Amino acid sequence: MQLVDNTGTFLQVFKPILCFPAGIFKIMTLKYNSEQRVEYLNMTERIGMNWLEVFQGNAEFYSAPYWDLLTSVWKCGGQVRKTDAAKFMKGIKSAQTAGKYVESATENGFLQEEDNPRDARSKLLALSPEMKGRLDIFFDQAVEELRNASKKVESANPANNP
C-alpha cells in the first residue's frame, strides 16, 4: 500500500503482511528495512556463537532445550525443583525426554542436584558455580551485542539519515 499526500507526493510504502500469532489473524505493517533485519540476524548469530562458547565449542549443547533449561534455571537465581526444571524446556512435551536433558546437563557438570530438605520425594537443581559464571559472562556479552545492534539498527533508519 502506498500513501501519497494531496499533491501526489509519495509519502511511505507500507507492506501489510498477514500474521497469525496463537491462531489469530491480523494485518501487520512492517516497520523495519532489510538492513535493520539483517543486523538483527547478525546479532543473533553473534549471540549464538557466544552461546556455543559457554560449552567450549561442544555443539551437542547448542540446542533450544539446553537454552530453555539453563537460562531458566539461571533466571530463577537459585535452586529449582527437578520436575519444574524439566518443564522449562518448551519444545519438549515428553517428561521422559525432558528428564534426559536434565540428566545430561547434570552429568556434564552444568547442573548440581541435591535432596530437597522440605520434600524427601523431590530433588533440587541449581547451576554449578562454573556454569553460573559462564552464563554471567554470556549474558554480559549478549547485552553488549544488543546495545551495539540497537545502535546499528537506529543508524540504518532512513528517518535518521536525511
N, C-alpha and C positions, 0 to 999 in steps of 0.2 A: 504494500500500500504506500503510495507516495502522497505527501502533503505539499500543497502549494499555497502561497498566500493569495490575496485578491488580485495581485498583479501578475500572477502566473509564475512567480519565482519559486523554485524548488526549495523546500524547507528541510525535509528529512525523509529518509526511507525507513519504514517500519516493515519488518518481516515477521508477520504473525506466524506462530507455529502452534501446533496442537500439542498440548501437554496432558498427560493423564496420570498425575500422582494419585496413588491409592484408588485408582479406578474412576476418578472424577475428571471429566474432560473440560478443558478451558483453553481459551486463546491467550497466548503469552507473547508479548512483544520482546524481541531480542534487544539487549541493552549494550552489548559489548561487541567490538570488532574482532576480526580474525587475529590480529596481532595481540590483543589482550587475552584472547582464549589460548593462543599458543603459549603465552607467558605463564598462564595457569598450568598448562600441561608441563612446561619446563620445570616449574616449581614442584609439581607433584612428582616428577621424575627425580629431581634432586633430593626431595624428601624420601622417596623410595630407596634411593641409593644409600642415604643415611640410615634408613631402617635396616637395610641389609648389613650395614657395618655394626649395628647393635649385636648381630650374630656372627661377627668377624668373618663375613662373606659366605656363611653357610646358607645357601639358597633354600634348604629344606624348611626353614622357618620364615621365609618370605611369602607369607600367605595371610589371607583375611582371618582365618580362625586364630592364629597366633597374635595378630594385630588386635583383634577384639579382646582376647583373653588378657594379654599382658597390659595393654593400655587401660583396660577397665580395672584391673587389679591396681595398677599404678594410681588411677584416678580415685580409687577408694581410700588410698593413703594408709593402708594398714592391712589387717587380716580380713579375709572373707571366708565364708563357708565354702567348702569344696563344691557342694551342689549348686551354690549360687554362681561360682566361677564358671562352672560348666555351662550355665545359661547365658553367659556373656557372649558366647560365640553365636552371632545372629544367623549365620548361614548354615549352622549345624542343627538339624532337627532331632537327631538321634542322641539320646543321653549316653548311649554306649560309645558312639563316635566322639562326642564331646569329651567323655572321660578319657579316651585315648590321647587326645590333645593335651589334656591336663596332666596325665601321667608322663607324657613325653617332655613337657615343659619342666616337670619336677625332676625327672631322670637326668635332664640336661643341665640342671642346676639353675634354671630360671626362676623357679618357684620353690618355696620351702613349705613342708607340710608338718603340722603338729596336731595333737589331740585337742579337741575343744573342751576346755575345763567346765563349761556350762552344760555341755551335752555330750555324753560319752559315745553317743551314736554317730556323731559327726566329726569331721576333720576341718581344720582351718588352714588356709593357704595365705602366703604372703610372698612378695618378691624377695628373692635373695638379695643381700646387700650389693653384690656385684651387679646384678641385673637392674636394681633400682638406680644405681649410679650410672649405668649405661643409658637407661631411659631418661634420666635427668639431663644428661648431655644431649641425647637425641632431641628432646623437646626444646632445649635451648637453641639447637641448630634449626629445628623446624620453625620456631617463632622468628628467628633471624631470616630464614628463607621467605617466610610470609611477609615480613616487613619489606624486604628487598623487592619481592614480586609486586607488592602493593604499589611501591614507587614506580616500577616499570609499567604496570597497568595504567596508573594515573597519567604517566607521561605519554602513553600511547593513546590517550583520549584525544580525539580531534578537537574537542572544545578547548583543550588546554594548549593547543598548538595552532594558533590562528595563522 
